[in-house]
Amino acid sequence: MTAFKTIKGVPVKTISGNRAGASFEGQLYYDSDGVGIFKFVGALAAGSWASGGNLNTGRRQGSSAGTQLAALTIGGTVGTDANASNEGYNGSAWTELANINTVRKESGRSGVGTQTAALFIGGETPLSALNESWDGSSWTEIADINTARGKQGASGLQTAALIYGGTPNTANTESWNGTSWTEVNNLNQIKADGMGLGSNTASLYVGGENQPGSGLAASNEFYNGTSWTELADINTARYGGGSSGTSTLGLVFGGTPPNRALTESWNGSSWTEVADMATARSAIFSSPAGTSSLALANGGTSDSVATEEWTQAHAIKTIDLS
């Protein structure tokens, strides 16, 4: 008898259980938890937000790093004061970790990297060029950015990052190679407090507040490692929202004015409104290294402690051959 794998060239994988979140569309696999059970991974189902564990210190307008299951919430503002707190998330609860060295407000979403290897960049009040590096246990001050700023966008990793825009009124973009910052081509539009996502060579900067103080931005710019190009606008102009994903599969959520619960999904060419967050808010902490199907939103308006988790899984069809 001719084996299926010799005809098609590949075997059918054996996987334990329902792997909807980790599988890829079009995959056929044998479920080792069943007898004669095959499963087929269909298209992405509708996503939704669910409650996660509360922060220990409610705050707004700080930075984040990591993913939905392994995140950091860094700095921010509590009341009128800058806050140095740093908390780690394990997918269900937040734990207090070592504080940043220098407190500063209005850093925007300027954290990059993972829960064990992150950067916390810039900030304002006072205006700062500081750059701190996290090794999983402590923060160390390393090379400053060239242009001090706050409310900038950021994307990438601890060793390969990008920052762009921000206040006071800059379109400057800087690239980080793990040792130093280099000025590269500017944004097309001067704006601050937008939503950044992606890598240092494939970033989006979405929405924001046009500078100097000239209204909301719906613009969406893409950086290809050399220059910025304008792509399709988001549906609802806003600033101060959260973001997650890549330049081809992304998610933005929340923002203001007014405080919003709106979530929009990016497929590489256009934005689609999907399920709202439970709580409308801005000045959000979000997981920049997360994905468009597994994102995290926490903190924000009124020094919120609330965490929400976004999940969008592939639909799984069961084929019973038992």
C-alpha positions in Angstrom: 0.0 0.0 0.0 1.3 3.5 -0.8 1.7 5.7 2.3 0.0 9.1 2.2 3.3 10.8 3.1 5.1 9.3 0.1 2.4 10.8 -2.2 2.2 14.2 -0.7 5.8 14.4 0.6 5.0 15.3 4.2 3.5 13.4 7.1 0.4 14.5 9.0 1.7 15.9 12.4 0.5 14.5 15.7 -0.5 17.2 18.2 -2.0 16.9 21.6 -5.4 18.6 22.0 -6.9 21.7 20.5 -4.1 24.0 19.3 -6.2 26.7 17.8 -4.1 29.5 19.0 -0.8 28.1 17.9 -1.7 26.4 14.6 -1.7 27.9 11.2 -4.6 28.2 8.8 -5.0 25.1 6.5 -3.1 22.7 8.8 -4.4 19.1 9.2 -3.2 17.3 12.2 -3.9 14.1 14.2 -5.1 14.7 17.8 -3.2 12.3 20.0 -5.8 12.9 22.8 -8.5 11.1 20.7 -8.8 7.9 18.8 -9.1 8.4 15.0 -9.6 12.1 15.5 -8.1 14.5 12.9 -8.5 18.2 13.1 -8.4 20.9 10.4 -7.4 24.5 11.2 -9.7 27.0 9.5 -9.7 30.8 9.2 -9.4 33.1 12.2 -12.6 33.3 14.3 -13.9 36.6 15.8 -11.7 37.9 18.6 -12.8 39.1 22.0 -11.5 40.8 25.1 -11.6 39.1 28.6 -10.6 40.3 32.0 -7.0 39.6 33.3 -5.4 40.2 36.7 -5.3 43.8 38.1 -2.1 45.8 38.3 -0.8 46.4 41.8 -0.4 50.1 41.1 -3.0 51.8 38.9 -1.4 54.3 36.5 -1.4 55.7 33.0 0.8 57.0 30.2 3.9 54.8 30.8 5.5 52.0 28.7 5.3 48.3 28.3 7.3 45.4 26.9 6.7 41.7 26.2 3.7 39.6 25.3 0.3 38.8 26.6 1.7 36.0 28.7 5.0 37.6 29.8 4.7 41.4 30.0 6.2 44.4 31.8 4.4 47.6 32.8 7.0 50.3 33.3 6.8 53.8 34.9 3.9 56.1 34.2 1.9 58.7 36.1 -0.2 58.3 39.2 -2.3 61.3 40.0 0.0 64.2 39.1 3.2 62.4 40.0 5.7 60.4 38.0 5.9 56.8 39.1 8.9 54.4 39.0 7.0 51.1 39.4 7.8 48.1 37.2 5.5 45.1 37.2 5.7 41.8 35.5 2.7 39.7 34.2 2.6 35.9 33.9 -0.7 35.6 32.1 -2.8 35.8 35.2 -1.2 38.1 37.8 1.1 41.1 38.2 4.2 41.0 40.4 6.2 44.0 41.5 9.8 44.0 40.2 12.7 46.4 40.5 11.9 50.1 39.8 13.3 52.1 37.0 16.2 54.4 38.0 14.8 57.7 36.9 11.1 58.6 37.1 9.6 60.5 34.2 6.0 61.1 33.1 4.5 60.9 29.6 6.9 58.4 28.2 4.1 57.2 25.9 4.4 53.7 24.6 8.2 53.8 24.4 9.1 50.4 25.8 10.5 47.7 23.6 11.7 44.1 24.0 10.7 41.2 26.1 9.9 40.7 29.8 13.6 39.8 30.5 15.3 42.1 28.0 13.7 45.5 27.5 14.4 49.2 27.0 12.6 52.2 28.6 13.2 55.2 26.5 12.8 59.0 26.9 9.9 60.7 28.6 8.9 64.3 29.5 8.2 66.3 32.7 11.1 66.6 32.8 12.0 66.2 29.1 14.4 63.2 28.9 16.8 61.6 26.6 17.5 58.7 29.0 17.5 55.1 27.9 17.4 52.3 30.5 18.0 48.7 29.8 16.3 45.8 31.7 18.0 42.4 32.2 15.2 40.6 34.0 16.2 41.8 37.4 17.5 45.4 37.3 17.6 48.6 35.2 20.9 50.1 33.9 21.3 53.5 32.2 22.9 53.2 28.8 23.4 55.4 25.7 20.9 58.4 25.5 18.7 59.0 22.5 19.9 62.0 20.3 16.6 64.0 20.6 15.0 64.2 24.1 11.3 63.6 23.7 8.1 62.1 25.2 5.0 60.4 23.9 7.0 58.9 21.0 6.3 55.7 19.2 8.6 52.7 19.6 9.0 49.2 18.2 11.6 46.4 18.0 13.8 44.7 20.6 16.4 45.5 23.2 19.2 45.1 20.7 17.4 46.5 17.6 14.9 49.2 18.2 13.3 52.2 16.5 11.7 55.4 18.0 9.8 58.0 16.1 7.8 61.3 16.5 6.8 62.6 19.9 6.9 65.9 21.8 8.1 68.6 21.6 7.0 68.6 17.9 9.4 66.2 16.2 9.3 63.9 13.2 12.7 62.5 14.0 13.3 58.8 13.8 16.2 57.1 15.6 17.5 53.5 15.2 19.2 51.5 17.9 21.8 48.8 17.2 22.3 47.7 20.8 25.0 50.2 21.5 24.1 53.6 20.0 21.3 55.6 18.4 21.5 56.9 14.8 19.2 59.4 13.2 17.5 58.0 10.1 14.7 59.4 7.8 12.0 61.4 9.4 8.3 60.6 9.6 6.2 62.4 6.9 4.0 63.9 9.5 4.9 65.4 12.9 2.8 63.7 15.5 2.9 62.4 19.0 1.1 59.8 21.2 0.3 57.5 18.4 0.4 53.7 18.4 3.7 52.0 17.3 4.0 48.4 16.4 6.3 46.0 14.5 10.1 45.7 14.3 12.9 48.1 13.8 12.9 47.5 10.0 9.1 47.1 9.5 7.2 49.5 11.8 3.8 51.2 11.7 3.0 54.4 13.5 -0.8 54.7 13.7 -3.0 57.7 14.7 -1.7 60.2 17.2 -2.0 63.9 17.8 -0.8 66.2 15.0 1.8 68.6 16.2 1.9 71.4 17.1 -1.6 70.9 18.6 -3.4 70.7 15.2 -5.9 68.0 15.9 -6.2 64.2 15.7 -4.4 62.0 13.3 -5.9 59.0 11.5 -2.7 58.6 9.4 -0.8 55.3 9.3 2.9 55.4 8.3 5.1 52.4 7.4 8.9 52.2 7.9 10.7 49.7 5.7 14.1 50.0 7.3 15.0 53.1 5.2 12.0 55.5 4.9 8.4 56.1 5.8 5.4 55.7 3.5 1.8 56.6 4.1 -0.6 53.6 4.1 -4.4 53.3 4.7 -5.7 55.4 7.6 -7.4 53.9 10.6 -11.1 54.3 10.7 -11.3 56.4 13.9 -8.7 59.1 14.5 -7.3 59.0 18.0 -4.2 59.1 20.2 -3.1 57.5 23.5 -4.3 54.0 22.5 -2.6 50.6 22.7 -1.1 48.4 20.0 0.2 44.9 19.3 1.4 42.9 16.4 3.4 43.4 13.2 3.4 45.7 10.2 1.3 43.2 8.3 -1.0 41.8 11.1 -1.7 44.4 13.7 -4.1 45.6 16.3 -4.8 49.1 17.9 -7.3 49.7 20.7 -8.6 52.4 23.0 -7.5 56.0 22.7 -9.1 59.5 23.0 -10.9 61.9 22.6 -13.3 60.9 23.9 -12.0 57.8 25.8 -12.7 54.9 23.4 -13.1 51.1 23.6 -12.7 50.7 19.9 -10.4 48.0 18.5 -9.2 47.9 14.9 -7.4 45.1 13.1 -4.8 45.6 10.3 -4.3 43.0 7.6 -1.5 44.7 5.8 -3.7 46.8 3.6 -6.8 48.0 5.5 -8.3 48.4 9.0 -11.4 46.7 10.2 -13.3 47.4 13.4 -13.6 44.4 15.6 -14.8 43.7 19.2 -14.6 46.6 21.7 -12.7 46.5 25.0 -14.9 46.3 28.1 -13.6 49.7 29.4 -13.2 52.8 27.2 -9.8 54.3 28.1 -6.7 56.0 26.8 -3.0 56.4 28.0 -3.0 52.6 27.9 -0.1 50.2 28.6 0.0 47.6 25.9 2.1 44.6 24.8 4.2 45.8 21.8 5.8 42.4 21.3 2.4 40.7 21.4 0.5 39.6 18.3 -2.7 40.6 16.5 -4.3 37.5 18.0 -2.9 37.7 21.6 -2.7 41.2 22.9 -2.8 42.9 26.3 -4.2 46.2 27.5 -3.8 47.5 31.1 -3.8 50.7 33.1 -4.9 54.0 31.5 -7.5 56.6 32.2 -8.2 57.4 35.9 -5.1 55.4 36.9 -6.9 52.2 36.1 -5.7 48.9 37.5 -7.7 46.9 35.0 -6.1 44.4 32.6 -7.8 43.1 29.4 -6.6 40.2 27.2 -7.4 40.0 23.5 -7.7 36.5 22.0 -8.4 35.6 18.4 -8.0 31.9 17.6 -8.4 29.8 14.4 -11.6 27.8 14.1 -10.9 24.1 14.4 -13.0 21.4 12.5 -13.0 17.9 13.9 -12.8 15.0 11.5 -13.8 11.7 13.3 -12.5 8.6 11.6 -12.9 6.3 14.6 
